[in-house]
Amino acid sequence: MFTGIIEAFGKVSSIRTEGGNKHFTIESPISNQLRVDQSVSHNGVCLTVIKIDSDSHTVTAINETLQKSNLGKLEQGDAINLERCMIANGRFDGHIVQGHVDQTGTVKSVKAVDGSWLFDFEYDPSLGNVTVEKGSICVNGVSLTCFNSTTNGFTVAIIPYTYEHTNFKSLKAGDTVNLEFDIIGKYVKRLLGK
C-alpha cells in the first residue's frame, strides 16, 4: 500500500523488451536503499524490484500493465515518480493508494495561476470510474484532491513543491497519465450498484 506522496524522482536509463514484458532500469536517489522483491510505485504502478545496482534498480512490467498504464509509452530519459510502500508505523500523509492503475487519462490543459498550476484531465467514463468534488485521486502516483469533477474529467491544483519534485513539470496537453481512483469511492459505488 502507498500514500501517493512521491518520495523521489527517477529517470528511465534503459528499457529492454522480453516477449510481452518490458524491463525498466531506473536511476534514482533511493535505488541503493531498495532491495530485490520490494514493491515500489512507479508513476502509480506497483512493480517489484528485480535487480539493484549502485544508483539504479530494475523492474518488470507485464503486457497487461503496459496496456493499462502509461508505462508502455515510457522512453529512455523520461522522468518517473517513485514511492516505496508505506511502513506500518508511518504517517498517512496522502490517501490509500494501492498501486493498481484503474485506467489512463489525458491532460486537457495546463495553466499557470499565481505561482501554482491547474491541470485539467479527462478520462473514459465507460469504465465506470468516478471522481467526487474535493475527493482523492492518484495521478501518476501523486495523491491529489480533485475539483471541477464531471462524469469524464476533473481538475487538480499543483503547488510549486509538487511541480518541482514530480514529473508534473514535464506534462503537457495530450499526455497520457495513470489514474487510480479513490478505493473508498470504488467500494461505495459497487455497493450502491447492487
Secondary structure, 3 states (H helix, E strand, C coil): CECCCCCEEEEEEEEEEECCEEEEEEECCCHHHCCCCCEEEECCEEEEEEEECCCEEEEEECHHHHHHCCHHHCCCCCEEEEEECCCCCCCCCCCCECCCCCEEEEEEEEEEECCEEEEEEEECHHHCCCCCCCCEEEECCEEEECECCCCCEEEEEECHHHHHHCHHHHCCCCCEEEEEECHHHHHHHHHHHC
